Amino acid sequence: MEERNQSRYVKLTKDQAPLEDIKPGELNQPIEVPQLAVRKCLECGQPLPESYSPPADEPWMTGIFGCAEDRESCISGLFCPCVLFGRNVESLLDDTPWTGPCICHAIFIEGGIALATATAIFNGLIDPGTSFLIFEGLFFTWWMCGIYTGQVRQNLQKKYHLQNSPCDPCCVHCCMHWCALCQEHREMKGRLADGSFSETTMVSAPPIQEMKSNDDDKENPETSSANDKSEFTGLELQAL
C-alpha cells in the first residue's frame, strides 16, 4: 500500500533545475520559413523565381538630344550640372538630400574639368610627363564618375521599367553626360506630373437632421417637403 500511495511525480532539486529561465513569450516567436519568403506576382499571386526582373520595355518620354524641350533644365545642366544632378538624385531617392550628390559632382566633374583646362593652358610650363599623368588621372576619374552617375540612371530605369536608350547607362553618362542629366530630369518631371491630380473636389458635410413627429408632418406638409429637398441638396462641390 505504501508503494501505491507513493507519488509518481519527481521533485527537482536546485542542482537539477534548468540553468536559464524561459522568458515570457519566448516560445511564441514566429518561425521563418525560407520556402514561403518568395516574391509573388501582384496580378496573379504566383511565386516568381529569384532571377526574375521586371521587363525594361518602356520608352523614354523624350530623346537623349531633346534638351531644348525643357529650357529650365537645359540652362541648369549647361551652367550648373552639379545642381541638376543633385536634384535628380533627391527626386529619385527620397531619403537623400541634394547637397551631397551636388558637392561630389562639383568636386570630381567640375573640378576635373577646371584642372584639365589649367593643365592645357600652362602646358608649356609643366613637364610633359607630369601633364600626361594629370590627363591620365582625369580620364580615369571621368570614367569612375560615369559609373557612379550611370548607377543613378540605372535606378531610374528600374523604377519606371525604361529601356537602355541609346545604350548602357554608364556609357551614356561617360559619352553624353550633360544630355543624360537633362533627359533624366525631364523624365522624372513628366512622370511626377502624370501621377499627380490636377483638380480635387471637396464635399461639404450634410446639415444636421432633426427627428420630427408624424403629427407635425401632417400639419405642415409643404414645409416638410421643402425641408427634405433642402436636406438632399446640401452637397456642394468646390473645385480647388
C-alpha positions in Angstrom: 0.0 0.0 0.0 2.8 2.4 0.7 4.2 1.8 -2.7 0.9 2.6 -4.3 0.3 5.7 -2.3 3.7 7.0 -3.2 3.6 9.9 -5.6 4.7 9.4 -9.2 5.9 13.0 -9.5 9.5 13.7 -9.0 10.6 16.9 -7.3 13.6 18.6 -8.9 16.3 19.8 -6.7 18.2 23.0 -7.2 21.1 21.2 -8.9 18.7 19.6 -11.5 16.8 22.8 -12.3 17.5 24.4 -15.8 20.3 26.9 -15.9 18.4 29.6 -17.9 14.8 30.5 -17.3 12.4 30.8 -20.2 11.3 34.4 -20.7 7.6 35.3 -21.2 6.6 35.0 -24.8 9.9 33.3 -25.9 8.1 30.2 -27.1 5.6 32.2 -29.2 8.0 33.7 -31.7 7.2 33.4 -35.4 9.2 30.9 -37.4 10.8 31.9 -40.7 10.2 29.5 -43.5 12.6 30.2 -46.4 10.2 28.4 -48.9 7.4 30.9 -48.1 9.6 34.1 -48.3 9.4 34.4 -52.1 8.3 37.3 -54.3 4.9 36.9 -55.9 3.2 38.5 -58.9 1.0 41.4 -58.0 -1.7 40.4 -60.5 -2.0 36.6 -60.3 -0.2 35.9 -57.0 2.1 33.2 -58.4 5.6 32.9 -56.9 8.4 34.4 -59.0 11.9 33.0 -59.5 14.9 34.6 -57.8 16.4 35.6 -61.1 13.2 37.4 -62.2 13.5 41.1 -63.1 10.7 43.3 -64.4 10.8 43.9 -68.2 12.5 47.1 -69.2 10.4 47.8 -72.3 9.0 51.3 -71.5 10.3 54.0 -73.9 11.6 57.3 -72.6 9.3 60.3 -72.8 11.9 62.4 -74.5 15.0 61.6 -76.5 18.6 61.9 -75.4 19.1 65.1 -77.5 15.8 66.7 -76.6 17.4 69.2 -74.2 15.6 72.2 -75.8 12.2 70.7 -74.8 12.8 71.9 -71.3 14.6 75.3 -71.2 15.0 75.4 -67.4 16.7 72.0 -67.1 18.8 72.8 -70.3 20.2 76.0 -68.8 20.7 74.4 -65.4 22.5 71.4 -66.9 24.7 73.6 -69.0 25.9 76.0 -66.4 25.3 74.1 -63.1 25.2 70.4 -63.8 26.1 69.6 -60.2 22.8 71.2 -59.0 20.8 69.4 -61.6 22.4 66.1 -60.7 21.7 66.7 -57.0 18.0 67.5 -57.8 17.7 64.3 -59.8 19.1 62.2 -57.0 16.8 63.9 -54.5 13.7 63.2 -56.6 14.7 59.6 -57.2 15.8 58.8 -53.6 13.5 60.5 -51.0 15.9 59.9 -48.1 18.9 61.5 -49.9 19.3 65.3 -49.8 20.5 67.0 -53.0 23.5 68.7 -51.4 25.6 65.5 -51.0 25.5 64.4 -54.7 25.8 68.0 -55.8 29.1 68.5 -53.8 30.5 65.2 -55.1 29.7 66.1 -58.7 31.2 69.6 -58.3 34.5 68.2 -56.9 35.0 65.4 -59.4 33.4 66.6 -62.6 33.7 70.4 -62.5 36.9 70.3 -60.5 38.4 67.8 -63.0 37.4 69.9 -66.0 39.0 73.0 -64.3 42.2 71.1 -63.7 42.3 69.8 -67.3 41.8 73.3 -68.6 44.5 74.7 -66.4 46.9 72.0 -67.5 46.2 72.6 -71.2 46.7 76.4 -70.7 50.0 76.0 -68.9 51.2 73.0 -70.9 54.4 74.8 -71.9 55.3 75.5 -68.3 54.6 72.0 -67.0 56.8 68.9 -67.7 55.2 66.7 -70.4 55.4 63.7 -68.2 53.5 65.4 -65.5 50.9 66.7 -67.9 50.4 63.1 -69.2 49.9 61.8 -65.7 47.4 64.5 -64.9 45.3 63.8 -68.0 45.5 60.1 -67.4 44.3 60.5 -63.9 41.5 62.8 -65.0 40.5 60.4 -67.7 40.2 57.6 -65.1 38.3 59.8 -62.7 35.8 60.7 -65.6 35.1 57.0 -66.2 34.6 56.4 -62.4 32.2 59.3 -62.2 30.4 58.0 -65.3 29.9 54.6 -63.5 28.5 56.4 -60.4 26.1 58.6 -62.3 25.2 55.7 -64.5 24.1 53.8 -61.4 21.6 56.6 -60.7 20.3 56.4 -64.2 20.0 52.6 -63.9 17.9 53.0 -60.7 15.6 55.4 -62.6 15.2 52.8 -65.4 14.4 50.1 -62.8 11.8 52.3 -61.2 9.9 53.1 -64.4 11.0 50.0 -66.4 12.7 52.1 -69.0 14.8 50.8 -71.9 18.6 51.2 -72.3 18.4 54.1 -74.6 20.6 54.7 -76.6 23.0 52.3 -74.8 24.2 51.2 -71.4 23.6 53.8 -68.6 27.3 54.1 -67.7 28.3 54.6 -71.4 25.6 57.2 -71.8 26.9 59.3 -68.9 30.6 58.8 -70.0 29.9 60.0 -73.6 26.8 62.3 -73.2 26.8 63.3 -69.5 25.0 66.6 -69.8 22.4 65.3 -72.2 21.7 62.4 -69.9 21.2 64.7 -66.9 18.7 66.8 -68.8 16.9 63.7 -70.1 16.6 62.1 -66.6 15.3 65.4 -65.2 12.6 65.7 -67.9 11.7 62.0 -67.4 11.1 62.4 -63.6 9.4 65.7 -64.1 7.0 64.2 -66.6 6.3 61.1 -64.6 5.5 63.1 -61.5 3.3 65.4 -63.5 1.3 62.5 -64.9 0.9 60.9 -61.4 -0.5 64.0 -59.7 -4.1 65.1 -59.8 -4.7 68.5 -61.4 -8.0 69.1 -59.8 -9.5 68.0 -56.5 -13.0 68.4 -55.1 -14.3 69.0 -51.6 -17.6 67.7 -50.4 -19.2 69.6 -47.6 -20.9 67.7 -44.8 -24.7 67.5 -44.9 -26.7 69.6 -42.4 -27.8 68.1 -39.1 -31.1 66.3 -39.4 -33.7 66.5 -36.7 -36.4 63.9 -36.0 -39.9 65.2 -36.3 -43.2 63.6 -35.3 -45.8 62.5 -37.8 -48.3 65.0 -36.4 -46.0 67.9 -37.4 -45.6 66.5 -40.9 -49.3 66.2 -41.3 -50.0 69.7 -40.2 -47.3 71.3 -42.4 -46.8 69.1 -45.5 -45.4 71.9 -47.6 -42.7 72.9 -45.1 -41.7 69.3 -44.5 -41.3 68.5 -48.2 -39.3 71.7 -48.6 -37.0 70.7 -45.7 -36.5 67.3 -47.3 -35.4 68.8 -50.6 -33.0 71.2 -48.8 -31.5 68.3 -46.9 -30.9 66.3 -50.0 -29.5 69.2 -51.9 -27.0 70.2 -49.2 -24.0 68.7 -51.0 -21.7 71.2 -52.7 -18.8 70.5 -55.0 -16.0 73.1 -54.8 -13.0 72.9 -57.2 -9.6 73.9 -55.8 
